[in-house]
Structures are given as C-alpha cells and as structure tokens.
Amino acid sequence: MLKSFIKRIGVINFVMLLVVLSIIIVSEVMFLQGHKLEAIFIAFWAPTILGFMNYLKYRE
C-alpha cells in the first residue's frame, strides 16, 4: 500500500510530505513546551512548503 502511494505521488513529493509532517510535530512540541511564538513561526513553514509543491506540480 505504501509502495503504491509513493509510486503514485513520486518519491520527492513523499519526502516533502514527511518533512511537512515533521515540521508540524516539532511545532506542536515547541508550543507545548512554552515556546509559543517560535512554534507559530515554524508552523507557517508547512503550508508554505505545500504551496510550493503545488506550484511546481501545476507549473508543467
């Protein structure tokens, strides 16, 4: 199942989705530790990366 998903979206996109997931997790951990402003700043990276992925996908 995972192999078919990776084959469908591509390896690079799968890696980028893992990066986005890790950014969200790091942001949540930082927020819960009390670093609220830094966590919010890092949380904005995830939609930026997803938007860049969409731009590259539909540019072709």
Phi, psi and omega in degrees: 000315179293322179295321179290325177294316179296320180295324182288318184263342180099153184292316182298316179295324178296317178297318179295323176294324175294322177296316179297317178298318179292325176298317179296318180295315179298318179298317179297317180297316179296321179297318181288338177276354177105359178269070190292313182294319178295322180294319178295319178299315180292326181296333178289345179291325184299308179292334177294315179295318178297320177295320178294322177297318177295319178301313180294326181292316185267359178289329184287000000 
